[in-house]
């Protein structure tokens, strides 16, 4: 969700944070992190493979409120052995994108049971 902040907000957070290496795959280099955030923004989803926990792969798709601010994200999490990256992207990503899109539609329609 950070990727949709302004460049100044992103730089401020990166510069003030002290990232922790959770696994040998965790991105802690500020320049690599900025590049990854640009990639996430351009493709519209985040893909994480063993960066938080060994053996875990996930993807996340943001959904936006009426002001086009990120309201949240829909995440699919799986073990590395259960689904390949290719299968996760070809089979699961479209479903997650659809759920995020439906949430945005509901929020724009002013559904009272959807909070922004």
Backbone as CSV, one residue per row, in Angstrom:
resi,resn,N_x,N_y,N_z,CA_x,CA_y,CA_z,C_x,C_y,C_z
1,UNK,0.827,-1.177,0.000,0.000,0.000,0.000,0.874,1.243,0.000
2,UNK,2.070,1.122,0.497,3.027,2.220,0.501,3.310,2.717,-0.911
3,UNK,3.306,1.832,-1.863,3.668,2.189,-3.234,2.769,3.262,-3.843
4,UNK,1.562,3.424,-3.323,0.641,4.417,-3.868,0.687,5.750,-3.127
5,UNK,1.613,5.883,-2.170,1.846,7.172,-1.514,2.640,8.068,-2.462
6,UNK,2.804,9.324,-2.089,3.604,10.233,-2.909,5.079,9.843,-2.797
7,UNK,5.882,10.206,-3.791,7.318,9.912,-3.700,7.957,10.487,-2.431
8,UNK,7.499,11.663,-2.012,8.047,12.273,-0.797,7.694,11.449,0.446
9,UNK,6.464,10.953,0.493,6.055,10.121,1.632,6.845,8.812,1.649
10,UNK,7.027,8.227,0.468,7.793,6.979,0.367,9.229,7.209,0.825
11,UNK,9.874,8.263,0.299,11.256,8.558,0.685,11.374,8.819,2.182
12,UNK,10.427,9.568,2.735,10.453,9.851,4.161,10.372,8.592,5.005
13,UNK,9.489,7.693,4.611,9.348,6.452,5.367,10.586,5.568,5.218
14,UNK,11.095,5.451,4.000,12.291,4.630,3.778,13.474,5.193,4.571
15,UNK,13.639,6.507,4.532,14.773,7.132,5.215,14.671,7.052,6.739
16,UNK,13.456,7.033,7.259,13.296,7.011,8.720,13.153,5.604,9.298
17,UNK,13.015,4.616,8.434,12.797,3.254,8.938,14.118,2.516,9.131
18,UNK,14.029,1.477,9.893,15.171,0.602,10.138,14.710,-0.822,9.839
19,UNK,14.735,-1.210,8.543,14.199,-2.523,8.165,14.942,-3.675,8.843
20,UNK,14.184,-4.718,9.085,14.725,-5.911,9.728,14.793,-7.025,8.693
21,UNK,15.906,-7.690,8.631,16.087,-8.817,7.723,15.379,-10.034,8.331
22,UNK,14.183,-10.342,7.806,13.397,-11.459,8.333,13.856,-12.789,7.754
23,UNK,14.250,-12.771,6.476,14.802,-13.951,5.811,15.928,-13.455,4.906
24,UNK,16.638,-14.377,4.274,17.684,-13.947,3.348,17.108,-13.356,2.059
25,UNK,15.788,-13.382,1.898,15.102,-12.823,0.729,14.503,-11.437,1.009
26,UNK,14.533,-10.994,2.253,13.946,-9.709,2.626,14.707,-8.559,1.971
27,UNK,13.966,-7.639,1.360,14.573,-6.457,0.745,14.717,-5.369,1.803
28,UNK,15.961,-4.999,2.093,16.195,-3.931,3.059,16.992,-2.775,2.453
29,UNK,17.586,-2.978,1.290,18.330,-1.918,0.620,17.353,-0.849,0.121
30,UNK,17.526,0.408,0.518,16.581,1.452,0.133,16.373,1.591,-1.382
31,UNK,17.431,1.482,-2.154,17.299,1.618,-3.605,16.548,0.435,-4.217
32,UNK,16.831,-0.769,-3.736,16.095,-1.942,-4.214,14.631,-1.867,-3.809
33,UNK,14.387,-1.365,-2.614,13.013,-1.207,-2.131,12.243,-0.212,-3.001
34,UNK,12.877,0.898,-3.348,12.233,1.881,-4.228,11.897,1.258,-5.586
35,UNK,12.837,0.476,-6.140,12.592,-0.186,-7.435,11.441,-1.177,-7.340
36,UNK,11.402,-1.917,-6.237,10.312,-2.882,-6.043,8.971,-2.162,-5.931
37,UNK,8.943,-1.055,-5.227,7.701,-0.280,-5.101,7.242,0.248,-6.458
38,UNK,8.177,0.684,-7.301,7.827,1.130,-8.652,7.233,-0.016,-9.463
39,UNK,7.807,-1.207,-9.324,7.304,-2.379,-10.036,5.894,-2.727,-9.568
40,UNK,5.678,-2.699,-8.270,4.348,-2.984,-7.718,3.332,-1.975,-8.244
41,UNK,3.689,-0.712,-8.258,2.786,0.326,-8.750,2.455,0.088,-10.225
42,UNK,3.453,-0.240,-11.031,3.221,-0.389,-12.468,2.382,-1.622,-12.803
43,UNK,2.558,-2.708,-12.064,1.783,-3.912,-12.397,0.474,-4.014,-11.618
44,UNK,0.337,-3.232,-10.542,-0.915,-3.192,-9.810,-1.079,-4.256,-8.747
45,UNK,-0.051,-4.977,-8.434,-0.101,-5.980,-7.365,1.306,-6.208,-6.829
46,UNK,1.362,-6.716,-5.612,2.637,-7.063,-4.986,2.761,-8.578,-4.940
47,UNK,3.945,-9.054,-5.225,4.256,-10.479,-5.128,5.415,-10.620,-4.152
48,UNK,5.217,-11.425,-3.122,6.236,-11.618,-2.088,6.559,-13.109,-2.020
49,UNK,7.830,-13.412,-2.211,8.254,-14.806,-2.159,9.359,-14.979,-1.127
50,UNK,8.954,-15.504,0.018,9.853,-15.827,1.121,10.550,-14.610,1.724
51,UNK,10.013,-13.414,1.493,10.623,-12.207,2.058,10.259,-12.005,3.521
52,UNK,9.120,-12.562,3.918,8.659,-12.407,5.299,8.864,-13.709,6.070
53,UNK,8.616,-14.812,5.411,8.748,-16.124,6.043,9.187,-17.142,5.000
54,UNK,10.165,-17.943,5.338,10.648,-18.992,4.436,9.503,-19.956,4.144
55,UNK,9.347,-20.291,2.858,8.324,-21.241,2.451,6.973,-20.625,2.145
56,UNK,6.853,-19.292,2.258,5.566,-18.622,2.046,5.651,-17.685,0.848
57,UNK,4.631,-17.760,0.020,4.492,-16.912,-1.172,3.138,-16.222,-1.071
58,UNK,3.074,-14.925,-1.424,1.796,-14.225,-1.387,1.730,-13.157,-2.462
59,UNK,0.499,-12.750,-2.735,0.288,-11.602,-3.604,-0.790,-10.749,-2.983
60,UNK,-0.749,-9.467,-3.284,-1.721,-8.523,-2.729,-2.132,-7.535,-3.805
61,UNK,-3.425,-7.232,-3.835,-3.990,-6.276,-4.787,-4.703,-5.195,-3.976
62,UNK,-4.345,-3.937,-4.196,-4.992,-2.862,-3.438,-6.390,-2.572,-3.956
63,UNK,-7.194,-1.984,-3.085,-8.463,-1.398,-3.531,-8.512,0.021,-2.987
64,UNK,-9.220,0.877,-3.710,-9.182,2.309,-3.457,-10.539,2.840,-3.027
65,UNK,-10.507,3.904,-2.224,-11.749,4.540,-1.788,-12.214,5.553,-2.838
66,UNK,-13.245,6.286,-2.502,-13.813,7.263,-3.440,-12.855,8.402,-3.783
67,UNK,-11.856,8.604,-2.953,-10.871,9.660,-3.194,-9.620,9.122,-3.878
68,UNK,-9.688,7.876,-4.335,-8.570,7.200,-4.995,-7.366,6.995,-4.079
69,UNK,-7.634,6.932,-2.788,-6.606,6.581,-1.815,-6.736,5.092,-1.518
70,UNK,-5.620,4.447,-1.245,-5.670,3.028,-0.925,-6.456,2.837,0.369
71,UNK,-7.511,2.029,0.285,-8.344,1.739,1.452,-7.918,0.435,2.116
72,UNK,-7.268,-0.434,1.359,-6.844,-1.728,1.872,-6.313,-2.582,0.744
73,UNK,-6.108,-3.857,1.033,-5.612,-4.783,0.020,-6.196,-6.159,0.274
74,UNK,-6.405,-6.881,-0.810,-6.827,-8.280,-0.744,-5.570,-9.111,-0.966
75,UNK,-5.336,-10.057,-0.083,-4.117,-10.856,-0.135,-4.439,-12.340,-0.259
76,UNK,-3.645,-13.017,-1.073,-3.696,-14.481,-1.161,-2.330,-14.978,-0.715
77,UNK,-2.338,-15.898,0.231,-1.106,-16.412,0.822,-1.087,-17.922,0.657
78,UNK,0.055,-18.462,0.274,0.167,-19.904,0.085,1.581,-20.365,0.419
79,UNK,1.744,-21.652,0.550,3.091,-22.183,0.751,3.770,-22.305,-0.610
80,UNK,5.071,-22.232,-0.611,5.839,-22.342,-1.851,5.576,-23.674,-2.542
81,UNK,5.319,-24.716,-1.755,5.113,-26.044,-2.333,3.701,-26.241,-2.889
82,UNK,2.741,-25.416,-2.456,1.354,-25.589,-2.886,1.098,-25.033,-4.282
83,UNK,1.665,-23.886,-4.587,1.444,-23.232,-5.877,2.738,-22.620,-6.385
84,UNK,3.003,-22.801,-7.662,4.132,-22.111,-8.273,3.765,-20.650,-8.463
85,UNK,4.750,-19.834,-8.685,4.488,-18.423,-8.966,3.608,-18.296,-10.209
86,UNK,3.926,-19.082,-11.215,3.146,-19.040,-12.467,1.674,-19.356,-12.209
87,UNK,1.392,-20.392,-11.408,0.007,-20.768,-11.092,-0.678,-19.700,-10.244
88,UNK,0.057,-19.149,-9.288,-0.506,-18.097,-8.446,-0.936,-16.907,-9.309
89,UNK,-0.079,-16.531,-10.249,-0.386,-15.385,-11.107,-1.456,-15.698,-12.144
90,UNK,-1.463,-16.905,-12.682,-2.437,-17.223,-13.732,-3.810,-17.603,-13.180
91,UNK,-3.854,-18.265,-12.037,-5.126,-18.772,-11.513,-5.710,-17.940,-10.363
92,UNK,-4.865,-17.467,-9.482,-5.342,-16.792,-8.275,-5.397,-15.273,-8.439
93,UNK,-4.412,-14.684,-9.102,-4.392,-13.229,-9.261,-5.676,-12.677,-9.866
94,UNK,-6.231,-13.269,-10.946,-7.474,-12.710,-11.494,-8.630,-12.713,-10.489
95,UNK,-8.685,-13.720,-9.639,-9.739,-13.797,-8.617,-9.553,-12.682,-7.596
96,UNK,-8.324,-12.496,-7.134,-8.033,-11.458,-6.150,-8.293,-10.075,-6.751
97,UNK,-7.910,-9.876,-8.005,-8.184,-8.601,-8.678,-9.684,-8.341,-8.775
98,UNK,-10.456,-9.379,-9.057,-11.904,-9.234,-9.150,-12.512,-8.842,-7.797
99,UNK,-12.056,-9.462,-6.736,-12.563,-9.118,-5.397,-12.224,-7.661,-5.076
100,UNK,-10.995,-7.239,-5.376,-10.609,-5.844,-5.125,-11.474,-4.893,-5.945
101,UNK,-11.738,-5.244,-7.185,-12.580,-4.407,-8.051,-14.007,-4.320,-7.510
102,UNK,-14.546,-5.432,-7.035,-15.906,-5.432,-6.484,-15.988,-4.571,-5.231
103,UNK,-14.946,-4.600,-4.404,-14.913,-3.735,-3.219,-14.912,-2.263,-3.616
104,UNK,-14.133,-1.921,-4.629,-14.096,-0.536,-5.106,-15.460,-0.105,-5.621
105,UNK,-16.113,-0.969,-6.375,-17.443,-0.659,-6.909,-18.420,-0.426,-5.762
106,UNK,-18.378,-1.304,-4.768,-19.277,-1.169,-3.618,-19.004,0.128,-2.870
107,UNK,-17.743,0.474,-2.711,-17.394,1.703,-1.999,-17.848,2.933,-2.782
108,UNK,-17.680,2.917,-4.089,-18.092,4.059,-4.913,-19.604,4.196,-4.957
109,UNK,-20.309,3.082,-4.790,-21.770,3.121,-4.793,-22.319,3.616,-3.457
110,UNK,-21.408,3.841,-2.523,-21.833,4.369,-1.225,-22.476,3.344,-0.322
111,UNK,-22.089,2.078,-0.500,-22.639,1.043,0.353,-22.323,1.392,1.792
112,UNK,-23.353,1.429,2.625,-23.173,1.830,4.020,-22.449,0.766,4.839
113,UNK,-22.411,-0.472,4.343,-21.738,-1.519,5.100,-20.264,-1.662,4.716
114,UNK,-19.779,-0.796,3.800,-18.375,-0.791,3.408,-17.746,0.468,3.983
115,UNK,-16.706,0.313,4.786,-16.028,1.447,5.396,-14.802,1.823,4.585
116,UNK,-14.519,3.112,4.473,-13.283,3.550,3.795,-12.314,4.122,4.801
